[in-house]
């Protein structure tokens, strides 16, 4: 499970840009933990990236 800073570094994206994606419903799938933190599964991030590549072609 990846933390948000790790995902932002992998995507080379600012936190503000990520939250704009999230507000539009276009962010990768997230898991919200009971303590309120967000995590990302590597597999979900990989699927999201693959879908982005398909729409860009």
ChimeraX attribute file (.defattr): number of C-alpha atoms within 10 A of each C-alpha:
attribute: neighborCount
match mode: 1-to-1
recipient: residues
	/A:1	12
	/A:2	14
	/A:3	13
	/A:4	16
	/A:5	13
	/A:6	13
	/A:7	19
	/A:8	14
	/A:9	11
	/A:10	10
	/A:11	12
	/A:12	9
	/A:13	12
	/A:14	11
	/A:15	14
	/A:16	9
	/A:17	11
	/A:18	18
	/A:19	13
	/A:20	12
	/A:21	13
	/A:22	14
	/A:23	10
	/A:24	9
	/A:25	10
	/A:26	13
	/A:27	15
	/A:28	18
	/A:29	15
	/A:30	17
	/A:31	14
	/A:32	10
	/A:33	9
	/A:34	7
	/A:35	6
	/A:36	8
	/A:37	10
	/A:38	14
	/A:39	18
	/A:40	18
	/A:41	15
	/A:42	12
	/A:43	11
	/A:44	13
	/A:45	19
	/A:46	12
	/A:47	13
	/A:48	16
	/A:49	14
	/A:50	12
	/A:51	11
	/A:52	12
	/A:53	10
	/A:54	9
	/A:55	7
	/A:56	7
	/A:57	5
